[in-house]
Amino acid sequence: MNGADTKSLPSADDKPALLDRLFKLKDHNTTVKTELVAGFTTFITMCYVVFVIPGMLSDAGMDKGALFAATCLVAGLSSIAIGLYANWPVGLAPGMGLNAFFAYAVVLGMGYSWEQAMGAVFWGGIGFMLLSLFKVREWIIDSIPKGLRVGITAGIGLFLALIGLKNAGIVVASPGTIITMGDITQFSPLMASLSLLLILGLAYRGFKAAVLLAIVVVSSIGLLAGDLSFQGIYSAPPSLAPIVGKLDIMGALKPEMLGVIVAFMFVNLFDTTGTLIAVGDKAGLADANGKMQNMNRAMITDGTASWAGALMGTPTVTSYVESASGVAAGGRTGLVAVTVGVLFLLCMFLSPLAAMVPAYATAGALIYVAVLMAGSLANIDWNDLTEAGPVLITAIMMPLSFSIANGIALGFIAYPLVKLLAGRASEVSISVWVLAALFVLKFAFFGI
C-alpha cells in the first residue's frame, strides 16, 4: 500500500473529529467519552419503559411481544433523530401517562378499539407537529393558564398511581364503595410495595438506576419464589406484524373522539415543553436572551415521532425527564440521545427478559412516576380559589372518571366560569374560552 493510499484512510483521530463537527462538542465544552457515559446514564434511568409499557398496552388487547419490539424500535429511532436533527441530549420514548390513558381510558373505558385509539394518537401527533412547524406552540403555552397545566400534570400522575395500585392488587373493585383495599398480605401487593419502597429509597440516595434495579430485584424474588418461570435472556426480536400499520386513521375522525385527540396533543405539548425547558436549562442550551437552541427542531422531532410511532404501533412519544440524569453526568449534545437510541435498539434482543417481568414489579415504577408528577401541585396558590378549584377538578377527575380527556375538559370548562363568577374574567384568554366552548359542545352532543 503506497503513501497516498495510507493518507486516504481515516485515522482513529478522525472519528472524534467527525463527532465534534456533527455535535459541536467543543462548543458545548464536552468530550466523546463524557457524552457516551451520559447517554448510558440516561438509558439506564429510562429503560424501564420497555418493561412497563408493553404490560399496560397488552391489557388493551395488543400483542405484548410486538409491543416490546415496537417500544424499543420507536424509542431508539426517535432518540437518534432528536440527537441528529436538534442536537439535544434528550431521550424519547412512548409516554407513560398517555399509554395508561390509551389502554385503560380510551380502549377499556370508552370502548374504542385499540386500532381507533392508535388513529387518535396519529392525528394528535400530526396536530402537535403542525403546531411546532407553524410556531404557534409558544402562543398556546402562553395562553393556557399555569394552573391548568399543573392540574393536567398532577392529574396524569394520580391516574398513573391508580393504575399501579390496581395492577398490584392493592386496590380492587367494590360494589359498595366503588374501590377498596385488596388483600395486601398476598404476594403480588407485597412485591409491588417492595418495588415502590426500593425505588423511593434508592432515588432519594441519588441512585440513577433505582427504577431498573427495583424491577430486577422484585422479578428475581418472584422467580425464586416460583411465581415466575425463566424464559431466557436474549432472542431474535419479536415480530411487529400484529400491530404495525394496524391503526384506524379514518375511524379516529369520529366527532366523539375529538376530546381524545385533543388530550393526546395537548398533554404531549405541555409535557414535552416542560421537559425540554427543564433539561435544556440544566444542559446550558439557553442563549443570552434565554431562548433555547433548536427548541423548535426538538418539538418537531417529538411530534413527528408521535405520528410515526402510531404507524409502528406505539402511542404518543414524548421526551423523558430522566434525561436530566445524563445532563447531570455531563451530557450536553445530541450524542447523548444517539447513544440512548442505539442502546434501545440493542434492547430488542432481550425480549425473553421483558416477557418475564410481572405487573407487580412495574407497579412501583408507575406509582413513583405518579409521585414526581403530583409534586407539581406545590406550585399552586391554594389561597386563590379561582386557581385552586379548577386545578383540583382537573387533577381529581382524571382518576375518578378514568379519563385524562374528561379531566382536561372539565378543568377547561370550570376555569373560565369560576373566573367569570369571581369578577376576574379579564384574566381568561380567548383561547381558553374557545376550548371551554368546544368541550361543552362535545359533552352536549357526543357525551363522554
N, C-alpha and C positions, 0 to 999 in steps of 0.2 A: 504493500500500500504506500503510495507516494505522499509527499508532504501536503499537496493540495487536497488529497482525499481526507487526510487527517484533519485538516483545518475545517473541512465541511461538516465533520461530525460534531454534534452538540456535546459539550463537556458537562461534567457534573455540576459545574458552577452556573451553567446556563439555565438550569431548572429553577433555582431560586430567583434568578434574574427575570425569568418569564413570569413567575408568580408575582414578583414585585411589580412588574408592569401591569399585570392583569388586575391585581387587587390593591395596588398603590400602598404596599406595606410600609415603605419608608415614610410616606406622607402621614401615615397613621401611627408612626413610631412603634412598629411591631415587627416580628420576625415570623418566618415559616413555622419554626418549632412552637412558638407561642400560640400561633393560630391553630395548629393541629391539636395541641393539648387542650385549648379552649373548646374546639369542636368536639373532641371526645368527652369533655366535661358536660357540655350541653346535651349531647346524645345520651349520656348516662342518666341525666336528670329527667329526660322526657321520653325515653324508650319504653316506659311502662305503658304508653298508649297502644302499643302493638298487642298487649295482652288484654287491656281493659276494653278497648273499642270493639273488637270482634265479639266479645262476650255480650255487650249491650245490643249490638245490631242483630246478632243471631236470634235474640228474643223477638225480633220483628219478622222473623221468617227467612232471613238471608243466610247463605251458606257460610259457616264460620271459617273454614279453611280458605275459601276465596277472599273473605273479608280480611284475614290476616295478610295474605299476599298483597291485596289492594292497598291496605293501610301502609304497609312497608313501601310499596312502589310509589304511591302518591306523596307520602311524606318525604321519600328520597328525592324524587324528581322536583317537587316544589321547593324543597330546601336548596337544592343545587341551583334552581332557577333564580331564586331571590339573591343567592350569593353572586351569581354571574351577572345578572341584569341590574341589581340595585346595589351590590357590594355591601350588603348588610349582614351583620353577624347574628342572624335570627333563624331559628329552626321553625319550619312549618309542618303541620300535620292536621288531620281531621280534628275538629274541636270537641272537647269533652262534653260541654253543656249542650251544644247543638246536636251532638249524637244522641244524647239522652232524650232531648226534645223530639228528634226524628223517630226514635224507636218507640218510646213509651207514650208520647202525647199524640203525635201525628198518626202513627200506624196503629198502635194498640188502643189509644184513647179515642181518636176521631174516626177510626175505622178505614182510613185510606190504605191502599196497597203500598208496599214499600217502593214499587215502581213509580207510583204517582208522587210519593213523598220525595223520591230522588229527583223527579222532574221539577218539583218546587225548589229543591236545592240548586238545580241548574239555573232556573230563572233568577233566583236570589243572587247567584254568583255573577250572572250577566249584568244584573242591576248594579251590583257593587262595583264591577269593573267599569261600567259606564260612568258611575258617579266619580270614579277616580280619573278616568280618561278626560272627562269634561271639567274636571277640577271644581266640582260643586260639593265635594266632601267637606271642605272646610266650612262652607256656608251651613251645611246641615248640622255638623257637630256644634258650631257656634250657636245655632238657633234652638237646639234641643237643650232644655234646662239641665243643669248638672244633677239636680235631684232625681230626675227620671233616669238619667244614665246610671247613677248609683243604684237606684232601685232595680233596674234591669240586671246589673251585675250581681247584686246580692240575691235577687230572686232566683237566678240561674244556680247560684251556689246552694240555696235552700232546696231547690229542685233536685240537684245532684245528691245532696245529703239524703233526701227521701229515697232516691233510687238505691243508694248504697245501703241504707238501713233495710230496705225491702229485700234486696238481693242477699243480704246476710241472714235474713230471718229474724232480725232484731225487732222489726215492726211487721205486723201481719194485718190482714183484713179482719174486720169485726162487724157483724150486722148491727150491733147495738151502738157502737161508738165510732164507726167508720174504720178507724185503725186502732190497734192496741199493741202492747208489747208482746213479742213472741216468747218462746221458751229460751231464755238466754243461757240456760245450762247445757244446751245442745252443742255439738261440736262446731257447727257452722257459725253460730253467733259468737262463740268463744274465740274462734280463729279470726273472725273479722275484727273483733275487739282488739285482739293482739296485734293485728296488722296496723290498725289505726294508732295504737299506743306506741308501737315501734316507730312509725313514721313521725309522729309528733315529737317524740323524744330525740330521735336522730336528727330531724330537721332543725330542732332548736339548738342542737350542738353544732350545727353547720355542716352536717354530713350531706354531701351533694347527691349521693345515690340513695337517699333514705327510702324513697318510694320503691325503687327496684329491689333493694335489699329486703324490705319488708315482704314483698311479694315472693321472693325466693325463699325466705325463712318459713313463711306460713305454708307455702306449697310443699316444701320439704317435710314439714311436720305432717301435713296431710298424706304425703307419700309413705312416711314411716308408720303412720297410724293405720295404713291400709285403706284409707279413704280414696286414694288416687292410685293409678297404675302408670308405671314408667313406660313411655312410648318412644323413647329415643331422643337424640339431641338434634340431629340435622337430617335433612332430606331435600329432594328437589322441591321447589316452590309449588304450592297447590295451584290448581288451575283457576284462572279468573273467569272461565266461561259461565259459571252460574250467575254472575252479577254484572259483568262488563257489558255496557251498551244496552242494558235492560230497562233503563229509566223511561218513564212515560212523559215525554215532554209536553205533548198536547193535552194529555189528561190533567196535567197540573195547572192548566189555564182556566179551570173552572172558577167562576167568581167567588165561590165559598172558600177557595184556597188562597185568596188574596192575603188574608192575615198571616197564613203560614209563610208565604213568600216574603212578605214584609219582615216577619220575625227573623227568618234566615238572613236577610240582607242587613237589617239594622243592627242586630246583635253582633254580627261579624264586623260591621262598621265600627261600632263602639269598642268592641273587644280588641280588634286589630290596631285601631288608632291609639288606644291606651297603652297597649303592649309596646308598640313601636316607639312611642314617646318615652316610655319608661326605660326601655333598653337603649334607645338612642342617646338619651341623656347620660347614662352610665358609660356608654362607649365613646362619648365625646364627639358625636356626629352632628352637633348643632353648630351653625356658623356664628359669626359675631352678632347677628341680629336675632339669634335664637331659632332660626329656621333649620329644619333637619335636612341633611344632604340626601338627595334621591328619595325623599319620602314618597313622592307620587309613584315612582317606579316600584317601590316596595308594595304600595297599595294595589297597583295594577297587577303585580305578580300574585298577590293574595287572591284578588278577585278572579283572575284567570285560573288559578289553581282550584278554586271552588267549583266553577262550572266544568272544568276539565276532569276534576276528581269525581263529579257526579257521573260523567260518562264511564269512568272506571269502576263505579260502584261504591264510592265513599261520600258521606255527607260533607257539609261545609268545612273547608280548610281554613285554618287561621294561624296566626303567629303565636308562639308559645312564650309565656313569661319566664319559663325555665331557662330561656336563652340568656337571662341575666347572670346565670351561674357561669356561663362561658365567658361573658364580658368581665365578670369578677376575676376570672382566671387569666385575663389579659387580652382576650379576643377583641378585635376592633374592625375586622373586614369580612367580606363575603367568603373568604377562605374557611372561616369557621362554619358557615352554613353549608358550603360544599362538602366539608368533612362530615358534618351531620348527615347530609344526604347520602353520601357513599355508605356510611355505616348502616343507615336504614335499609338501603338496597341489599346489603350483605345479610341483614336480618331475615330476608325472605327464605333463607335456607334453614331457619330454626323453627319451622312450623310445628314439629313434634313437641317442643317445649311449650310453645304457646297453647297448643291444644290441651296440655295437661294442667294449665293454671286454672284453679276453680274460682267461682264467683266470690267466695268469701275471702280469697286472697286479694282480690282487686277492690273489694268494698271499702277497705280502709283508704285506698287511693282516692276514691270518689268523695268520701267524707272529708279527707284532707284538703282536696281542691275546694270543697264547699267552704271550709273554714277560711281559706285565703280569700275567696270571693265575697263572703259575707262580711269580711273586715272592712269593706268599703263603706258600710253603714256608719262608720265612725266619722265620716266626712260630712254628715248631715247635721244641720242646725235643728235639733229636736224641739227647740223652743218656738220655732216658726211652724205653726200648724199647717200653713198653706204649702209648706215644703214637706214636712214630716208625714202628713196624711197621705198624699199621693204616693210617696216613696213606699210607705208600708203597704198600701193597697197593691202596688206593682209587685213588690217582693213576695208578700204572703200569698197572693192569688196564684202565683206560678205553681207552687207545690200543691196548694189546696184545690186548684182546678185541673191540676196535672197538665198544664199547658203554658209554655213560655209565651205563646202568641196571645192568649187571653190575658195574662198578666200585663203584657205590654199595652194591649188595647185598653184595659180598664184604667191603667195608670195615665195614659194619654187623654182619656175622657175625663178622669177626675181632676187632673191638674188645672186645666183652664177654668173648669166650673168652680172649683174651690177659690181660685184667684179672683174670679168674677164676683162671687158672693162676698168675698172679703174686701171688695173695693180696690183690688190690685190688678185689674185686667190688663193694665198697660204693661205689666211685666211678662205677658204671654206673647210670644212671637206668632206671626201669621202662620208659619209652618206647623206649629203645634195645634192651632185652631183647625187647620186643614186636615191634619192627621186625625184629630179627635172626631171631626165630622165624618171622615171616611170610616173610622171604626164603628161609629154609631150606625151608619148605613149598613155596614157589614153585619152587625148584630141584628138589625131590624129586618133585613131582607134574606139573610143567609144563616142566621142563628150562630151557634158556637161551633 
